[in-house]
Amino acid sequence: MSGTTKLVLTAILFGVALVLLAVAAATKSAIPLFGMWVPLLTVPWVLARPGPEDTPPTSPS
């Protein structure tokens, strides 16, 4: 995954969390706040995935 792709996915995940926060505020319910953690906990997984430039070179056998 390239750096740009990671940045875009991270922004989308934070956007989803903010939408869930807005839903919680609009409905005066705490239930969407529990779902808000799903995209936020996905961010470290997205950022820790190795990109194509991070793969070690293969040596011929």
Biopython code that builds the backbone (N, CA, C, O; Angstrom):
import numpy as np
from Bio.PDB.StructureBuilder import StructureBuilder

atoms = [
    (1, "MET", "N", (0.859, -1.169, 0.000)),
    (1, "MET", "CA", (0.000, 0.000, 0.000)),
    (1, "MET", "C", (0.907, 1.234, 0.000)),
    (1, "MET", "O", (1.815, 1.336, 0.824)),
    (2, "SER", "N", (0.667, 2.151, -0.905)),
    (2, "SER", "CA", (1.509, 3.337, -1.005)),
    (2, "SER", "C", (1.170, 4.336, 0.096)),
    (2, "SER", "O", (0.149, 4.218, 0.772)),
    (3, "GLY", "N", (2.039, 5.309, 0.259)),
    (3, "GLY", "CA", (1.830, 6.329, 1.282)),
    (3, "GLY", "C", (0.579, 7.149, 1.043)),
    (3, "GLY", "O", (-0.118, 7.516, 1.989)),
    (4, "THR", "N", (0.290, 7.439, -0.219)),
    (4, "THR", "CA", (-0.906, 8.207, -0.545)),
    (4, "THR", "C", (-2.170, 7.413, -0.219)),
    (4, "THR", "O", (-3.140, 7.966, 0.301)),
    (5, "THR", "N", (-2.157, 6.128, -0.523)),
    (5, "THR", "CA", (-3.305, 5.278, -0.222)),
    (5, "THR", "C", (-3.531, 5.199, 1.281)),
    (5, "THR", "O", (-4.669, 5.257, 1.747)),
    (6, "LYS", "N", (-2.442, 5.066, 2.041)),
    (6, "LYS", "CA", (-2.561, 5.027, 3.499)),
    (6, "LYS", "C", (-3.154, 6.328, 4.024)),
    (6, "LYS", "O", (-4.007, 6.313, 4.911)),
    (7, "LEU", "N", (-2.703, 7.451, 3.476)),
    (7, "LEU", "CA", (-3.211, 8.751, 3.910)),
    (7, "LEU", "C", (-4.697, 8.893, 3.607)),
    (7, "LEU", "O", (-5.459, 9.373, 4.446)),
    (8, "VAL", "N", (-5.112, 8.482, 2.422)),
    (8, "VAL", "CA", (-6.522, 8.581, 2.040)),
    (8, "VAL", "C", (-7.390, 7.668, 2.910)),
    (8, "VAL", "O", (-8.448, 8.087, 3.380)),
    (9, "LEU", "N", (-6.954, 6.431, 3.126)),
    (9, "LEU", "CA", (-7.727, 5.517, 3.968)),
    (9, "LEU", "C", (-7.816, 6.018, 5.406)),
    (9, "LEU", "O", (-8.861, 5.886, 6.044)),
    (10, "THR", "N", (-6.733, 6.591, 5.919)),
    (10, "THR", "CA", (-6.755, 7.142, 7.273)),
    (10, "THR", "C", (-7.738, 8.302, 7.359)),
    (10, "THR", "O", (-8.495, 8.402, 8.325)),
    (11, "ALA", "N", (-7.734, 9.174, 6.366)),
    (11, "ALA", "CA", (-8.673, 10.298, 6.355)),
    (11, "ALA", "C", (-10.119, 9.806, 6.279)),
    (11, "ALA", "O", (-10.995, 10.354, 6.947)),
    (12, "ILE", "N", (-10.370, 8.782, 5.473)),
    (12, "ILE", "CA", (-11.725, 8.233, 5.357)),
    (12, "ILE", "C", (-12.172, 7.628, 6.688)),
    (12, "ILE", "O", (-13.311, 7.826, 7.112)),
    (13, "LEU", "N", (-11.279, 6.896, 7.339)),
    (13, "LEU", "CA", (-11.629, 6.274, 8.620)),
    (13, "LEU", "C", (-11.914, 7.328, 9.692)),
    (13, "LEU", "O", (-12.849, 7.171, 10.477)),
    (14, "PHE", "N", (-11.126, 8.391, 9.731)),
    (14, "PHE", "CA", (-11.409, 9.467, 10.674)),
    (14, "PHE", "C", (-12.718, 10.169, 10.320)),
    (14, "PHE", "O", (-13.458, 10.591, 11.209)),
    (15, "GLY", "N", (-13.005, 10.293, 9.031)),
    (15, "GLY", "CA", (-14.273, 10.878, 8.609)),
    (15, "GLY", "C", (-15.464, 10.045, 9.057)),
    (15, "GLY", "O", (-16.479, 10.589, 9.492)),
    (16, "VAL", "N", (-15.341, 8.732, 8.953)),
    (16, "VAL", "CA", (-16.415, 7.838, 9.411)),
    (16, "VAL", "C", (-16.622, 8.004, 10.911)),
    (16, "VAL", "O", (-17.757, 8.036, 11.386)),
    (17, "ALA", "N", (-15.521, 8.109, 11.659)),
    (17, "ALA", "CA", (-15.631, 8.300, 13.114)),
    (17, "ALA", "C", (-16.320, 9.626, 13.432)),
    (17, "ALA", "O", (-17.131, 9.692, 14.355)),
    (18, "LEU", "N", (-16.010, 10.672, 12.685)),
    (18, "LEU", "CA", (-16.650, 11.969, 12.917)),
    (18, "LEU", "C", (-18.132, 11.946, 12.560)),
    (18, "LEU", "O", (-18.943, 12.598, 13.219)),
    (19, "VAL", "N", (-18.485, 11.201, 11.524)),
    (19, "VAL", "CA", (-19.903, 11.062, 11.166)),
    (19, "VAL", "C", (-20.650, 10.352, 12.289)),
    (19, "VAL", "O", (-21.756, 10.755, 12.649)),
    (20, "LEU", "N", (-20.057, 9.303, 12.842)),
    (20, "LEU", "CA", (-20.695, 8.612, 13.958)),
    (20, "LEU", "C", (-20.815, 9.524, 15.179)),
    (20, "LEU", "O", (-21.792, 9.433, 15.922)),
    (21, "LEU", "N", (-19.837, 10.395, 15.391)),
    (21, "LEU", "CA", (-19.920, 11.362, 16.477)),
    (21, "LEU", "C", (-21.062, 12.343, 16.239)),
    (21, "LEU", "O", (-21.788, 12.692, 17.169)),
    (22, "ALA", "N", (-21.219, 12.784, 15.001)),
    (22, "ALA", "CA", (-22.312, 13.692, 14.667)),
    (22, "ALA", "C", (-23.668, 13.015, 14.838)),
    (22, "ALA", "O", (-24.624, 13.642, 15.295)),
    (23, "VAL", "N", (-23.753, 11.739, 14.473)),
    (23, "VAL", "CA", (-25.003, 10.991, 14.666)),
    (23, "VAL", "C", (-25.321, 10.891, 16.150)),
    (23, "VAL", "O", (-26.474, 11.044, 16.555)),
    (24, "ALA", "N", (-24.297, 10.633, 16.961)),
    (24, "ALA", "CA", (-24.515, 10.539, 18.408)),
    (24, "ALA", "C", (-24.989, 11.874, 18.972)),
    (24, "ALA", "O", (-25.862, 11.905, 19.839)),
    (25, "ALA", "N", (-24.427, 12.960, 18.493)),
    (25, "ALA", "CA", (-24.835, 14.275, 18.974)),
    (25, "ALA", "C", (-26.242, 14.629, 18.503)),
    (25, "ALA", "O", (-27.019, 15.222, 19.252)),
    (26, "ALA", "N", (-26.571, 14.268, 17.272)),
    (26, "ALA", "CA", (-27.883, 14.604, 16.729)),
    (26, "ALA", "C", (-29.000, 13.796, 17.378)),
    (26, "ALA", "O", (-30.103, 14.301, 17.586)),
    (27, "THR", "N", (-28.709, 12.547, 17.693)),
    (27, "THR", "CA", (-29.747, 11.686, 18.266)),
    (27, "THR", "C", (-29.735, 11.672, 19.790)),
    (27, "THR", "O", (-30.613, 11.091, 20.426)),
    (28, "LYS", "N", (-28.717, 12.328, 20.368)),
    (28, "LYS", "CA", (-28.552, 12.352, 21.829)),
    (28, "LYS", "C", (-28.501, 10.927, 22.399)),
    (28, "LYS", "O", (-29.081, 10.627, 23.442)),
    (29, "SER", "N", (-27.786, 10.071, 21.672)),
    (29, "SER", "CA", (-27.629, 8.678, 22.066)),
    (29, "SER", "C", (-26.140, 8.347, 22.122)),
    (29, "SER", "O", (-25.365, 8.834, 21.299)),
    (30, "ALA", "N", (-25.746, 7.537, 23.070)),
    (30, "ALA", "CA", (-24.342, 7.155, 23.205)),
    (30, "ALA", "C", (-23.993, 5.912, 22.386)),
    (30, "ALA", "O", (-22.817, 5.568, 22.266)),
    (31, "ILE", "N", (-24.969, 5.251, 21.837)),
    (31, "ILE", "CA", (-24.721, 4.004, 21.116)),
    (31, "ILE", "C", (-23.785, 4.192, 19.917)),
    (31, "ILE", "O", (-22.903, 3.354, 19.729)),
    (32, "PRO", "N", (-23.924, 5.242, 19.091)),
    (32, "PRO", "CA", (-22.976, 5.408, 17.976)),
    (32, "PRO", "C", (-21.533, 5.609, 18.434)),
    (32, "PRO", "O", (-20.603, 5.353, 17.669)),
    (33, "LEU", "N", (-21.336, 6.063, 19.665)),
    (33, "LEU", "CA", (-19.976, 6.261, 20.160)),
    (33, "LEU", "C", (-19.242, 4.934, 20.304)),
    (33, "LEU", "O", (-18.021, 4.890, 20.160)),
    (34, "PHE", "N", (-19.963, 3.856, 20.582)),
    (34, "PHE", "CA", (-19.327, 2.551, 20.668)),
    (34, "PHE", "C", (-18.866, 2.082, 19.287)),
    (34, "PHE", "O", (-17.825, 1.436, 19.165)),
    (35, "GLY", "N", (-19.627, 2.401, 18.265)),
    (35, "GLY", "CA", (-19.223, 2.049, 16.900)),
    (35, "GLY", "C", (-18.111, 2.921, 16.371)),
    (35, "GLY", "O", (-17.436, 2.556, 15.408)),
    (36, "MET", "N", (-17.911, 4.074, 16.992)),
    (36, "MET", "CA", (-16.882, 5.008, 16.555)),
    (36, "MET", "C", (-15.481, 4.432, 16.738)),
    (36, "MET", "O", (-14.553, 4.840, 16.039)),
    (37, "TRP", "N", (-15.319, 3.510, 17.647)),
    (37, "TRP", "CA", (-13.996, 2.941, 17.899)),
    (37, "TRP", "C", (-13.553, 2.002, 16.787)),
    (37, "TRP", "O", (-12.353, 1.788, 16.618)),
    (38, "VAL", "N", (-14.463, 1.447, 16.039)),
    (38, "VAL", "CA", (-14.077, 0.496, 14.981)),
    (38, "VAL", "C", (-13.171, 1.158, 13.938)),
    (38, "VAL", "O", (-12.087, 0.638, 13.672)),
    (39, "PRO", "N", (-13.576, 2.294, 13.333)),
    (39, "PRO", "CA", (-12.652, 2.896, 12.370)),
    (39, "PRO", "C", (-11.379, 3.438, 13.024)),
    (39, "PRO", "O", (-10.315, 3.424, 12.405)),
    (40, "LEU", "N", (-11.474, 3.914, 14.263)),
    (40, "LEU", "CA", (-10.282, 4.453, 14.914)),
    (40, "LEU", "C", (-9.273, 3.356, 15.242)),
    (40, "LEU", "O", (-8.066, 3.594, 15.194)),
    (41, "LEU", "N", (-9.749, 2.166, 15.572)),
    (41, "LEU", "CA", (-8.830, 1.063, 15.837)),
    (41, "LEU", "C", (-8.298, 0.441, 14.556)),
    (41, "LEU", "O", (-7.321, -0.306, 14.589)),
    (42, "THR", "N", (-8.928, 0.741, 13.435)),
    (42, "THR", "CA", (-8.456, 0.245, 12.144)),
    (42, "THR", "C", (-7.290, 1.085, 11.617)),
    (42, "THR", "O", (-6.497, 0.600, 10.810)),
    (43, "VAL", "N", (-7.180, 2.327, 12.063)),
    (43, "VAL", "CA", (-6.129, 3.229, 11.575)),
    (43, "VAL", "C", (-4.724, 2.662, 11.813)),
    (43, "VAL", "O", (-3.928, 2.660, 10.874)),
    (44, "PRO", "N", (-4.373, 2.183, 13.009)),
    (44, "PRO", "CA", (-3.019, 1.626, 13.169)),
    (44, "PRO", "C", (-2.744, 0.430, 12.255)),
    (44, "PRO", "O", (-1.619, 0.246, 11.791)),
    (45, "TRP", "N", (-3.770, -0.380, 11.998)),
    (45, "TRP", "CA", (-3.594, -1.517, 11.097)),
    (45, "TRP", "C", (-3.276, -1.027, 9.682)),
    (45, "TRP", "O", (-2.403, -1.578, 9.011)),
    (46, "VAL", "N", (-3.988, 0.007, 9.234)),
    (46, "VAL", "CA", (-3.749, 0.552, 7.892)),
    (46, "VAL", "C", (-2.341, 1.145, 7.801)),
    (46, "VAL", "O", (-1.634, 0.933, 6.816)),
    (47, "LEU", "N", (-1.943, 1.885, 8.832)),
    (47, "LEU", "CA", (-0.644, 2.549, 8.782)),
    (47, "LEU", "C", (0.527, 1.576, 8.950)),
    (47, "LEU", "O", (1.633, 1.860, 8.491)),
    (48, "ALA", "N", (0.298, 0.447, 9.593)),
    (48, "ALA", "CA", (1.384, -0.502, 9.827)),
    (48, "ALA", "C", (1.579, -1.489, 8.687)),
    (48, "ALA", "O", (2.567, -2.224, 8.674)),
    (49, "ARG", "N", (0.657, -1.521, 7.730)),
    (49, "ARG", "CA", (0.793, -2.457, 6.608)),
    (49, "ARG", "C", (1.997, -2.067, 5.754)),
    (49, "ARG", "O", (2.193, -0.889, 5.456)),
    (50, "PRO", "N", (2.798, -3.048, 5.361)),
    (50, "PRO", "CA", (3.955, -2.721, 4.524)),
    (50, "PRO", "C", (3.523, -2.345, 3.108)),
    (50, "PRO", "O", (2.581, -2.913, 2.555)),
    (51, "GLY", "N", (4.216, -1.399, 2.551)),
    (51, "GLY", "CA", (3.945, -0.979, 1.182)),
    (51, "GLY", "C", (4.799, -1.755, 0.209)),
    (51, "GLY", "O", (5.647, -2.545, 0.625)),
    (52, "PRO", "N", (4.592, -1.545, -1.088)),
    (52, "PRO", "CA", (5.383, -2.274, -2.084)),
    (52, "PRO", "C", (6.874, -1.924, -1.989)),
    (52, "PRO", "O", (7.726, -2.745, -2.328)),
    (53, "GLU", "N", (7.185, -0.711, -1.531)),
    (53, "GLU", "CA", (8.585, -0.323, -1.405)),
    (53, "GLU", "C", (9.221, -0.873, -0.124)),
    (53, "GLU", "O", (10.439, -0.798, 0.038)),
    (54, "ASP", "N", (8.409, -1.426, 0.786)),
    (54, "ASP", "CA", (8.911, -1.950, 2.048)),
    (54, "ASP", "C", (9.248, -3.436, 1.995)),
    (54, "ASP", "O", (9.752, -3.984, 2.975)),
    (55, "THR", "N", (8.984, -4.088, 0.883)),
    (55, "THR", "CA", (9.245, -5.525, 0.800)),
    (55, "THR", "C", (10.739, -5.753, 0.587)),
    (55, "THR", "O", (11.367, -5.061, -0.214)),
    (56, "PRO", "N", (11.306, -6.720, 1.302)),
    (56, "PRO", "CA", (12.741, -6.981, 1.135)),
    (56, "PRO", "C", (13.014, -7.603, -0.238)),
    (56, "PRO", "O", (12.187, -8.353, -0.757)),
    (57, "PRO", "N", (14.142, -7.300, -0.807)),
    (57, "PRO", "CA", (14.462, -7.893, -2.121)),
    (57, "PRO", "C", (14.700, -9.398, -1.975)),
    (57, "PRO", "O", (15.262, -9.865, -0.984)),
    (58, "THR", "N", (14.264, -10.128, -2.975)),
    (58, "THR", "CA", (14.455, -11.578, -2.961)),
    (58, "THR", "C", (15.788, -11.920, -3.617)),
    (58, "THR", "O", (16.144, -11.373, -4.661)),
    (59, "SER", "N", (16.498, -12.814, -2.999)),
    (59, "SER", "CA", (17.788, -13.220, -3.560)),
    (59, "SER", "C", (17.582, -14.483, -4.416)),
    (59, "SER", "O", (16.844, -15.385, -4.022)),
    (60, "PRO", "N", (18.220, -14.542, -5.555)),
    (60, "PRO", "CA", (18.067, -15.749, -6.395)),
    (60, "PRO", "C", (18.693, -16.954, -5.716)),
    (60, "PRO", "O", (19.759, -16.848, -5.109)),
    (61, "SER", "N", (18.040, -18.083, -5.815)),
    (61, "SER", "CA", (18.541, -19.305, -5.170)),
    (61, "SER", "C", (19.373, -20.114, -6.125)),
    (61, "SER", "O", (19.877, -21.175, -5.758)),
]
sb = StructureBuilder()
sb.init_structure("model")
sb.init_model(0)
sb.init_chain("A")
sb.init_seg("    ")
for serial, (resi, resn, name, xyz) in enumerate(atoms, 1):
    if name == "N":
        sb.init_residue(resn, " ", resi, " ")
    sb.init_atom(name, np.array(xyz, "f"), 0.0, 1.0, " ", f" {name:<3s}", serial, name[0])
structure = sb.get_structure()
